[in-house]
Amino acid sequence: MFTDVGLNHYLVVSGILFGLGLFALISRKNAILILMGIELILNACNINLIAFARYKANPIDGQVMAIFVIILAVCEAAIALAIIINIYKNFSTVDVDEVNTLRE
């Protein structure tokens, strides 16, 4: 009745996540939603790394790379949230179109 989940299924899910992240990155003006789009793109990359590692002889390589991507995403999120808080403190908005000067 049910078939096994193959590499194509992982790639389809990853492609959908990447497309949603790219759409959020391009269409949104709110800095927090742009950050969420970047996180979706990084998660799509992680799904690809784990999926290819599952179908390879040495599965540890892809999982180690996925851990590095997760660590990089955490660092990126912390720095981006600090920047967003600083922008909100200076401009009272997180809309990236309204923040067009470096100094006020």
N, C-alpha and C positions, 0 to 999 in steps of 0.2 A: 504494500500500500504506500508506504513512505520510502523515498529513495535517500541514499546517503547524500550528505552535503558535500559538494565538490568545490574545486577551486573557483569555478565560474560563479557560484553563488556568493562567495566572499568578494570576488571582484565586482559583482553587480552592486552589492551593498556598499562597498567602498566607493564605487563610482557615484552612487546616489548621494552619499554623505559629502563627497568632494563637490558635487554639483550644488548641493544646498549651501555648503560653506562658501563657495565662490559666489553664489547668488547673494548671500548675506553680506559678503565683503564688498560687492559692487553696488548693491542697491540701498544699503542703509547709510544713514547720516549720523546715527548715534554711535559714539566711540565704543560703548560697551557692547553693542550688537555687532560691530565690526570685529571686536575681540572674540566674540562667540563664533563668528564665521571662521576666523583663523584657527580656533580650537577644533572646529569641525573638520577643517582641512587636515590638521595634524592627526586627528583620530582616524581619518580615512587612510592616511599614510601608515598608521600603526596596524590597521586591519590588513593592509597589503603585506606589510613585513611579516606579520604572524602567519598569514595564509601561505605565503611563499615558503616560510620556514617549515610549515607543517608538511608540505609536499616535497621537501628536500631531504637529503640523507642526514645532514647535521642540523637539527631544528633549533639548536641553541643560538646560532648566529642571528637569526631574525628576531628572536625574543630579546636578545641583548640589545640589538639596535632599537627595538620598540621601547625598551626601558630608557635608553638614551633620549629618544624622542619625547617620552613622557616627562623626563627631567627637564629637557629644554622647554617644553610647553609650560611647565610650572614656573620656571624662571621668567619666561616671557610674560606670563600672566601677572606675576608679581610686579614686574617692572612696568607693564602697561597699566595696571590698576593704579600704581603710584603716579604715573604721568596723568592719568585721567582725573585722579583726585586733585592734583596740582592745577590742572586746567580748570576744573570746576571751581576751585578756590579763587582763581584769578579772574575768570570770565563769567561765572555763575551759569554755565551751560556745558553740556557735553556734546553738543552738535558740532560736528567737525567743519561744517560750512561756515559757521559763525566765528570760529576761531581762526582768523587769518593773519594775525599779527603776532610777533614774538614778544613784544612789549606793549603794555597798555598805558 
